[in-house]
Amino acid sequence: MQNFEPRNYRIDNVELNWAKLAKPVNPFGTEQFELQIATKDKAIADDWSANHLNVKADKTDTSKFTVSLKRKAFKADGTSNGNVKVVNANAQPLKDVSKLGNGSTGNVIVYQYYYETAGRKGIATSLTAVQVTDLQEFTGAVDFEPIVPIEQTTEPTNSNEMPF
């Protein structure tokens, strides 16, 4: 694999889930942007595997295959790695990236390159751009209704009686 040429790899017509593209998250001590792509087509999942992506069977839907993609927020030298470019179907910047909800569809571009460091080697993949072709808007968690005290409708019990 040492002769692997760095490349941009485009993945079309995928389900987009768990997008964390508005600002980096820090799940394990490294700030990064994240996105999960999914398909129910085994042939597509096999193609992803052949193109050096780590394909997993979905834990809740065994007919679905997923790949978790990420982009580090900072390069090794500490400089910004830049945000993931997110555009709409017309290739215009998506106005509010935080509204990208699970079940949206789109196209994804990743950058892949060979690495060899600390005794490990392989093909690394970095999320570069997302084109959202069908936006399923994220609306946030369900809000609670205010708690209204229940009025006591029975007479107070005799102090010698149990309240139940």
N, C-alpha and C positions, 0 to 999 in steps of 0.2 A: 503494500500500500504506500510505500514511501514515494512512489512515482505518481500518487494521486494529485491531480492538478486542482488547485483551489477553484471553486466555482460557485455561482449562484444557481440554486435549484428551485424551480417554481413548482408548487403543488396546487393544482386547481380543484375547484368545486368541493371544498371540505366543510364539515361542520366545525364551527368555532365555539369553544367553551372556556370558561374560567379565565377570561381575559383580564390581565393585570398589565395594561399598557399605558394608562394615564400617568402613572408614576411608579418608580421601581418599588419592589417589595424586598424584604430581607428575611427569607425563610431560614437560612442556615449560615448567617454571618456574611453573606455576599449580596449586595444590592443587585437586583436583576428584574427584567421585564419577563412576563410569562404568558403563555397561551397554550391551550390544548387543542389539537385538531383530532377529528374523528371521522370514521367511515364505517359502513356496514358491509362494504364490498371486500371480500377476502383477497381478490386479485389486486386491488389497490393497496391493501395492507402489505401484501407480499412485495409489491413494487417499492413501497416505502422502505421495507427491510433491505431490499437489494440496493437501495440508495442510501444506506448507512443511517437510517433512522431507527430509534429504539421503539418498536411497536409492542404494545401491550393489549391484552384483552381487557375490556372494560369490566370493572368489578361488579357493577349493578346490571349491566346488559351484555350478556355473553355473545350477542350477535354483533357487537360493536368493537372496533379496534381503535386505539388512541395512541397519540404521540404527544409528549410534553415538550414544548419548545421554549427556549429561554434566550435572553440576550443580557449579558452582564452590563450593568450601568457604567462601569469604569474599566478601562484598560489596565493592564499590568503596571503601567507607569503612573497610574493614578488619574490620568486625564479622562474626560467624559467619553463614553463610547457612543453617545447620541441616543435619542429615543428611537423606538421602532416607528417607522413611517406607516401611518394608517390612513387609507383613502377610501372613498365611497366607490360605487360602481362606475362613476364618471371620472375616476382618477383624481378627484378633488379631495383635499384634506377633510377628514371626518371632523365635524365641528366639536363634538363632545365624545371623546374616546371612552370616557367612563360609562357611557350608555350602551356599549357593546355587550349584549347579553348572550347567555347560553342559547344554543340552537341557531344562531346566526350562521350564514354561509358566506364563503368567500374563497379567495385565492391567497396563497402565502408564498413569500420568497425567503429562503434561508441561504446563508453563506456557509459553505463547507470547506474545511481545510484539514490537511494532515498535521498531527502534532506528535511530538515525542518529548516527554518531560518526566522527571523523577521516576524513571523505569517503566513508565506507562506510555503507550502509543496507540494511535487510532485516528478516526475521522471525527473532528469536532463539528458541531452544527450550531450556528448562531442565527436567531430570528432577525430578519432584516426589515421586511415590509408585509403589510396585510391590506388586501383590498376586500372590503365588505360589499358583497353583491346583494345580500338580503339581510337587513338589520332587524334583529329581534331585540327590541329596546329593553335594557335592564331598568327596572323601576324601583329596585330596593326592597328591603324587607317589609313585611306587613307591620303596620303600626298597631299599637294597642289602643283600645278605647279607654277613656278615663274610668277609673273605678268609682262607682257610686255606692255609698254605704246603703245597706239594706235596712230599711226601717223595721224596728221591732213591732210585730203585729199582735203578739200575745201578751197577756198580763205577766208581770214578773212572777217567777215561781216562788213558792214558800221556801224559806231558807232551809227547811228540813228535807225538801225534795231534791232529788238529783235533777240537773238541768236537761237530761236527755229523755 
